[in-house]
Amino acid sequence: MTHRTAPEDRISFPHKIAYGVGGFVNNLLAQGIGGMTVVLTLALGMDFRLVGLLGMLPRFFDAITDPLVGFISDRSRSRWGRRRPFLFVGAIASGVIFALLWQMPAPTQFRLKLVDYGADGVYSGGVTGEPVSIFEAIGESLRDIVTVEVMDDVEDEVTILPPTLVTGAWVGIDVPLSDFDELTTREHLSQILISGDLTEVYVDNVYLYRTDDTTRIATSGEDREGLAAPDAPARLPAVPAEDVISFFSDAYDDVGVDFWSADWDEADVADARAAGDDVKHYTNLRFAGIDFGEQPVDASAMTHVHMDIWTPETTGEGRSQAYYFWYFLVGSLIFFLAYTIFATPWVALGYELTPDFHERTRLMGVQNFVGNVAFVMAPWFLVVMTNPAWFRNQMAGARFLALAICVTVILLGVLPAIFLRERVPGAAGDQEQSSGREAVGEFFGGLWQTVRTGPFLLLCIATFLIFNSFIMISAFQFWVFVYYVSGGNVADGASLAGLVGTLGIAGGFAVIAIVTWLGTKIGKRNAFFVSTGISMFGYALKWFCYHPEYPMLALLPAPFLAFGLGGLFTLMGSMIADVVDLDELSTGERREGMFGSVYWWVVKVGQSIALGAGGFLLASTGLDIDLGANQAARTITLLRVYDAVVPLVASAIAILAIYKYPITETTALKVRAELEQRRGGGAEATA
């Protein structure tokens, strides 16, 4: 049975877009708070364990506040409705707090990057460091992704922070080459790049050397303010000449260097003297390229890189680890509260914009399509924050990006509150307000009623299985590409993963349109069977198409896999809206906020569990990065099994759960007719 949506039940396309914009804002904030925390380590030098706690603790708080805000929203009363005031205030508050979250003072940075061009002697990334617009940078990155070729150049960067850096005194920096984690080869070392906050730097004694001491060493004195230039030479190197490859030092014979400041960098360099020693004097420094690519150096036998630097500029140590931790933790708790005030009522609003069975599916399809744009943008956050051509340090990049997100969230987040109208009469919010004790009882009673609603539990189970099985094995595909398909070549594996991911994202938009159409033609439950079944076919294809002799076959499963999450989140919102109607029929209350918050609570908690379980699964394979291409056969087999079979089995169980889901189009129409009769009239459901 299919029915035609009545004109009064239709949502205009601009209004669907307005609701979808709310989804974009919701996803943008989620991706921002998750994807930008990397700068806490890069720019502030925070311990990984502290950063992990900062990612975990606020989400526990978020899990608690979701049902509370849903309950309050369900029972609120105002001339503007139950949801719209929350959306308006939440959008403004979450945007402003998000921007403030990234205003911590950063310590002065001096960054050192090493680049190896590989055996072909060509840098595959284009012109190193050339300042370009963000659109040009994204285009260049996309070119690298879709060009699956042997890219044998590697690079990595380390950051030097106070108290190592001082003002007015020579600092001797010795960095183990092992600290450059991504510099997996050193046979064709071709560039040294310096960048950071310092705009004027004197440089001396630039060389590579070998030693048995594998620690990072820094020799520096006390700050000496008021000096414009070095009044003493750098410390005389003590490493034997036979253990050194020198680029610039009076103590050694130097190898050739093509440029001390390349034409694509942002720096001026001049030869200078410091108490009789030759030095390089950098001014107007943003980033400088020391290029010897025409005569690359084999540094495979070296263990360290050394450089002496001197600056007249003030170097700040920033704040303590404890300061950063508590600032960001307290700020994150406030942010997540504001975020929940926006997100939970926004979800609930979508359940009540139309009572029509099929129009709900169309609404969620548009919302999912618009909201997914945020996922396309999120991978470029790190590109923006860490580009030295735009920002002197990553914290400055984070502040800029956070401000851009703040403005976007405020301008777009208020649109659903301004343009959308709630349509459900006789809601719980029209009842008399309860006392504090009564409200607590009603909250826990409503929560219990929600979690014991059978059809809703089936939707939660299906979502938990499909989404979290995907999250659990999300890292496995990359390792399969690297160690099985690409034979241990990390660059080739990463390029292939990027291409497959890009194809999956593009396919996801098409999937949303297809599943939305299917849902209105064959029903939501049947559309779920089709979309999940297609994704299962894609998971099965992984076993055959991820093949070392035919690497491009890995593209084939990607469009089929996109049906998994694309179909899931297009249909679930529409199906939960039908559950809300059924719940109102049995309880007499409309609790969109409670249902929406509990559903997303299940998603968030499940995601945390899945990430942890995925780590244990990965460890169980015996994967050892140090073995490179020489992974055990058992390891490769387990990686492939987990990557393909775990989500395949989980999806099959999810189909069984939805098979028992009782709400069909006929059921939904009957429920609506009874609700409208109970409310005292209204248009009959159009059959």
Secondary structure, DSSP 4 states (H G I P E B T S, - for coil): ---PPPGGG---HHHHHHHHHHHHHHHHHHHHHHHSTHHHHHTT---HHHHHHHHHHHHHHHHHHHHHHHHHHHH---TT-SSHHHHHHHHHHHHHHHHHHT-PPPPP-EEEEEEE-TTTT--TTSSTT----HHHHHHHHHHHHH--S----EEEEEEE-TTSS-SSS-EEEEEEGGG-TT----TTEEEEEEEES-S-EEEEEEEEE--S--S-EEE-----TT-SS-SSPPPPP-S-GGGEEEEE-TTSPBPP-SBSS-TTSEEEEEEEEETTEEEEEEEEEEEEEEE-TTS-B--TT--EEEEEEE--S-------HHHHHHHHHHHHHHHHHHHHHHHHHHHHHHHHS---HHHHHHHHHHHHHHHTHHHHHGGGHHHHHH-TTT-SSHHHHHHHHHHHHHHHHHHHHTHHHHH------S-GGGSPPPPHHHHHHHHHHHHHHHHT-HHHHHHHHHHHHHHHHHHHTTTHHHHHIIIIISTT-HHHHHHHHHHHHHHHHHHHHHHHHHHHHHHHHH-HHHHHHHHHHHHHHHHHHHHHH--TT-GGGGGTHHHHHHHHHHHHHHHHHHHHHHHHHHHHHHHS---HHHHHHHHHHHHHHHHHHHHHHHHHHHHHTT--GGGTT---HHHHHHHHHHHHHHHHHHHHHHHHHHHT----HHHHHHHHHHHHHHTT--PPPP-
